[in-house]
Amino acid sequence: MATRFITPSLPGLGLNNIALATDRPVKQPLGTKFVADDGHEYILAKASANIASAAVCVLTEPAMTMATGAGDWTAPTRTGGVPSGATAWFQKTAI
């Protein structure tokens, strides 16, 4: 079963999708957080460099950018990972 939004229900970029820098802007602002039915918190952030699929990431605030490193977030599991400049939902590694 696919993971779904719980709080709040958000329109726009789907949980398992990314928005490339060349795509139209995402409806939610960077830094938007929610809890999904898998119990994990997710945050909308922009990749500051190419990020491999399911890589552990570090969040930089207030820019809300992610980079590979020893952080608290995990990149989406997807073929090709998250390209630099793309917006995606990153999962909080621990519940």
C-alpha positions as semicolon CSV with decimal commas, in nm:
position;residue;x (nm);y (nm);z (nm)
1;M;0,000;0,000;0,000
2;A;0,132;0,344;-0,089
3;T;0,210;0,594;0,186
4;R;-0,051;0,867;0,213
5;F;-0,070;1,211;0,370
6;I;-0,245;1,228;0,706
7;T;-0,186;1,571;0,864
8;P;-0,260;1,784;0,682
9;S;-0,397;1,663;0,351
10;L;-0,186;1,855;0,100
11;P;-0,264;1,927;-0,265
12;G;0,022;1,961;-0,510
13;L;0,342;1,758;-0,531
14;G;0,273;1,391;-0,458
15;L;0,475;1,220;-0,187
16;N;0,664;0,993;-0,428
17;N;0,723;1,258;-0,697
18;I;0,985;1,526;-0,750
19;A;0,961;1,863;-0,918
20;L;1,259;1,950;-1,135
21;A;1,391;2,306;-1,137
22;T;1,243;2,344;-1,488
23;D;0,893;2,235;-1,378
24;R;0,623;2,478;-1,270
25;P;0,649;2,588;-0,905
26;V;0,524;2,354;-0,632
27;K;0,211;2,475;-0,448
28;Q;0,350;2,413;-0,099
29;P;0,631;2,632;0,036
30;L;0,968;2,474;0,112
31;G;0,976;2,367;0,476
32;T;0,618;2,238;0,477
33;K;0,596;1,934;0,709
34;F;0,338;1,662;0,756
35;V;0,296;1,317;0,910
36;A;0,202;1,030;0,678
37;D;0,019;0,708;0,753
38;D;0,355;0,531;0,786
39;G;0,416;0,736;1,105
40;H;0,706;0,933;0,956
41;E;0,733;1,309;0,931
42;Y;0,811;1,450;0,586
43;I;0,950;1,789;0,484
44;L;0,946;1,957;0,144
45;A;1,299;2,067;0,052
46;K;1,518;2,139;-0,249
47;A;1,827;1,934;-0,336
48;S;2,139;2,152;-0,329
49;A;2,333;1,882;-0,518
50;N;2,250;1,545;-0,676
51;I;2,124;1,308;-0,405
52;A;2,123;0,931;-0,450
53;S;1,805;0,732;-0,398
54;A;1,737;0,669;-0,025
55;A;2,052;0,861;0,083
56;V;2,079;1,007;0,432
57;C;2,062;1,388;0,411
58;V;2,130;1,706;0,605
59;L;1,876;1,991;0,605
60;T;2,007;2,348;0,585
61;E;1,773;2,611;0,727
62;P;1,634;2,866;0,651
63;A;1,702;2,784;0,283
64;M;1,533;2,442;0,323
65;T;1,792;2,267;0,108
66;M;1,911;1,908;0,140
67;A;2,252;1,756;0,076
68;T;2,392;1,408;0,130
69;G;2,549;1,377;0,475
70;A;2,508;1,253;0,830
71;G;2,169;1,409;0,896
72;D;1,819;1,327;1,015
73;W;1,643;1,295;0,678
74;T;1,625;1,033;0,402
75;A;1,585;1,108;0,033
76;P;1,299;0,945;-0,157
77;T;1,361;0,596;-0,291
78;R;1,342;0,648;-0,666
79;T;1,538;0,560;-0,976
80;G;1,793;0,834;-1,044
81;G;1,762;0,985;-0,697
82;V;1,688;1,357;-0,660
83;P;1,871;1,582;-0,909
84;S;2,029;1,909;-0,798
85;G;1,767;2,186;-0,784
86;A;1,472;1,945;-0,768
87;T;1,209;1,972;-0,495
88;A;1,102;1,655;-0,311
89;W;0,954;1,523;0,012
90;F;1,230;1,398;0,245
91;Q;1,145;1,150;0,521
92;K;1,253;1,197;0,883
93;T;1,475;0,891;0,932
94;A;1,357;0,810;1,286
95;I;0,995;0,814;1,399
